[in-house]
Every structure is written in structure tokens, then in C-alpha cells.
Amino acid sequence: MEGDQSTTQLVVASKQGNNEALGRLLERYRGFLLMLAHRYLSDRLRRRIDPSDIVQLTYLEAKRDLPAFRGETPAEFAGWLRGMLKNNVATAVARHVTTQKRSVKREVEASPKAAGQDSAGGWIYQLPGSTTSPSGVVIREEAVLSLLEALHELPETQAEAIRLRYMEGLPLSEIVERMGKSDTAVAGLLKRGLQKLRTILNPNDCPWI
């Protein structure tokens, strides 16, 4: 079935000019790109530069520049998107700093905490044990925000593996394909990432870890 296409198949179809496949492929990386945009922007800058806008701009550039993409795998596609996202963040920050005539050092100072509600909303209902009751939604939202903050303290590959497994609920085989790593490597990323999260998070907030 078309809806069951793997990420690799979507990459191939997209390169062959299938716009529908490209749209579905890009959606698979939305959470990844949002996480990176939050990582690259400080708390202060995120109040002025919407990470979602950066991701959308990256999507537009990806559609425009797809013929220039020479990779074949999901991991290569992710790296290509990440490069464009970084450039877009840098451009947005430079434009903002120039327009506002403020110190670059003060505005882009690295932030140890980087979690926004706009990035959490779509994942709340995908976490283990999520519920649709009003009180449950609040509890899950708080847990998601805590988790997003903690993920920024992990190496990027560990954070991405955990996001794919526990926020998107992907099976190990799909994570392996998406990240372009072996089963053993992904299992190691998940194990080390969860061990680190257990030292950061309150077990009552995220009992599944």
C-alpha cells in the first residue's frame, strides 16, 4: 500500500519527481527539524523567531532545491535538511540582530533549556499512557515539555532516537532506516539516552523511562 511506504521509498519517489511522496517525506522530519530549531535558538530569540517558521522555510527550500540533493538514504536526507535549517536559523538571527541593532553575543547566547509548546502539541497524544481527558492533557503536556527540555541535554543522535521511539512510536526497524544506523547502534543510542534521562527527569513525570 502507498500509505505503508518506507522512508527510503519516499526518498526515491521524491527524487523521481513525486510531489505527494515529497510532502509525506518532509512531514516525517517535522519533529526532528523543530527539535533542532529549538536547540539552535535561545529562549530570548524564540520569542521573536518562531521555530515553526524556520521549519516551513526549510521545507520550501527543500522542494525548490531537491534536484540538487545527491543522497539516496533517509539519513542523508536528514543531514541535507539539517544543513538548510542551520543556514536558515543563522540568516534569521543575523537579520533580527541587524534589524534590532542588538548584540549578537547577548541574543544568541546558548540556552540550556529549549522547549516550546508549539513543538510539543503534536506529540502529546503519542506518548505512552496519554489520555484525552482535560486533566490528562495537562499532565501529558507538562511531561512533554519536561522531556523536550531534557532532550536538549543529550547528544543529538540520542535525542533523535528517543524522539522517534517514544514520541512518534516508531518501531526499531523504522528508526534504523530513518537514522541510517545499525540495529545495534540504535539500541545503544536508546539505552544510553534513557540512562541519561533517568538522571535528569522526575520519574513521576515520565514513568515510562
Secondary structure, DSSP 4 states (H G I P E B T S, - for coil): -GGG--HHHHHHHHHTT-HHHHHHHHHHTHHHHHHHHHHHS-HHHHTTS-HHHHHHHHHHHHHHHGGG----SHHHHHHHHHHHHHHHHHHHHHHHHHHHT--HHHHT---S----HHHHGGGGGGSTT---SHHHHHHHHHHHHHHHHHHTTS-HHHHHHHIIIIIS---HHHHHHHHT--HHHHHHHHHHHHHHHHHHS-TTT-TT-
